[in-house]
Amino acid sequence: MNNEKSGANLKRRGFLLAGSVSAAGAVAAVVAPTLQHVAPVAAALPKSGDVGYQESDHVRTYYDLARV
């Protein structure tokens, strides 16, 4: 009697899992064409070369607050 319950429970779990996966796939199929392409971050950087590390006011403030 216990085996019958667990078998039915597994079938129900499989059905619910399949339903949730198919619903997620349907949402992804609808949303994917509406996404806009984003330009890469590297294109936004200046072309003059690396400036390297620069200590600015907010960096000094961080160092002051991090000092123990």
Distance bins in CASP14 RR format, pairs under 12 A and 6 or more apart:
PFRMAT RR
TARGET T0000
AUTHOR 0000-0000-0000
RMODE 2
METHOD distances of the structure
MODEL  1
1 7 0 0 0 0 0 1 0 0 0 0 0
1 8 0 0 0 0 0 1 0 0 0 0 0
2 8 0 0 0 0 0 1 0 0 0 0 0
2 9 0 0 0 0 0 1 0 0 0 0 0
3 9 0 0 0 0 0 1 0 0 0 0 0
3 10 0 0 0 0 0 1 0 0 0 0 0
4 10 0 0 0 0 0 1 0 0 0 0 0
4 11 0 0 0 0 0 1 0 0 0 0 0
5 11 0 0 0 0 0 1 0 0 0 0 0
5 12 0 0 0 0 0 1 0 0 0 0 0
6 12 0 0 0 0 0 1 0 0 0 0 0
6 13 0 0 0 0 0 1 0 0 0 0 0
7 13 0 0 0 0 1 0 0 0 0 0 0
7 14 0 0 0 0 0 1 0 0 0 0 0
8 14 0 0 0 0 0 1 0 0 0 0 0
8 15 0 0 0 0 0 1 0 0 0 0 0
9 15 0 0 0 0 0 1 0 0 0 0 0
9 16 0 0 0 0 0 1 0 0 0 0 0
10 16 0 0 0 0 0 1 0 0 0 0 0
10 17 0 0 0 0 0 1 0 0 0 0 0
11 17 0 0 0 0 0 1 0 0 0 0 0
11 18 0 0 0 0 0 1 0 0 0 0 0
12 18 0 0 0 0 0 1 0 0 0 0 0
12 19 0 0 0 0 0 1 0 0 0 0 0
13 19 0 0 0 0 0 1 0 0 0 0 0
13 20 0 0 0 0 0 1 0 0 0 0 0
14 20 0 0 0 0 1 0 0 0 0 0 0
14 21 0 0 0 0 1 0 0 0 0 0 0
14 22 0 0 0 0 0 1 0 0 0 0 0
15 21 0 0 0 0 0 1 0 0 0 0 0
15 22 0 0 0 0 0 1 0 0 0 0 0
16 22 0 0 0 0 0 1 0 0 0 0 0
16 23 0 0 0 0 0 1 0 0 0 0 0
17 23 0 0 0 0 0 1 0 0 0 0 0
17 24 0 0 0 0 0 1 0 0 0 0 0
18 24 0 0 0 0 0 1 0 0 0 0 0
18 25 0 0 0 0 0 1 0 0 0 0 0
19 25 0 0 0 0 1 0 0 0 0 0 0
19 26 0 0 0 0 1 0 0 0 0 0 0
20 26 0 0 0 0 0 1 0 0 0 0 0
20 27 0 0 0 0 0 1 0 0 0 0 0
21 27 0 0 0 0 0 1 0 0 0 0 0
21 28 0 0 0 0 0 1 0 0 0 0 0
22 28 0 0 0 0 0 1 0 0 0 0 0
22 29 0 0 0 0 0 1 0 0 0 0 0
23 29 0 0 0 0 0 1 0 0 0 0 0
23 30 0 0 0 0 0 1 0 0 0 0 0
24 30 0 0 0 0 0 1 0 0 0 0 0
24 31 0 0 0 0 0 1 0 0 0 0 0
25 31 0 0 0 0 1 0 0 0 0 0 0
25 32 0 0 0 0 1 0 0 0 0 0 0
26 32 0 0 0 0 0 1 0 0 0 0 0
27 34 0 0 0 0 0 1 0 0 0 0 0
28 34 0 0 0 0 0 1 0 0 0 0 0
28 35 0 0 0 0 0 1 0 0 0 0 0
38 44 0 0 0 0 0 1 0 0 0 0 0
39 45 0 0 0 0 0 1 0 0 0 0 0
45 51 0 0 0 0 0 1 0 0 0 0 0
46 52 0 0 0 0 0 1 0 0 0 0 0
53 59 0 0 0 0 1 0 0 0 0 0 0
54 60 0 0 0 0 0 1 0 0 0 0 0
55 61 0 0 0 0 0 1 0 0 0 0 0
55 62 0 0 0 0 0 1 0 0 0 0 0
55 63 0 0 0 0 1 0 0 0 0 0 0
55 64 0 0 0 0 0 1 0 0 0 0 0
56 62 0 0 0 0 1 0 0 0 0 0 0
56 63 0 0 0 0 0 1 0 0 0 0 0
57 63 0 0 0 0 0 1 0 0 0 0 0
57 64 0 0 0 0 0 1 0 0 0 0 0
58 64 0 0 0 0 0 1 0 0 0 0 0
58 65 0 0 0 0 0 1 0 0 0 0 0
59 65 0 0 0 0 0 1 0 0 0 0 0
59 66 0 0 0 0 0 1 0 0 0 0 0
60 66 0 0 0 0 0 1 0 0 0 0 0
60 67 0 0 0 0 0 1 0 0 0 0 0
61 67 0 0 0 0 0 1 0 0 0 0 0
END
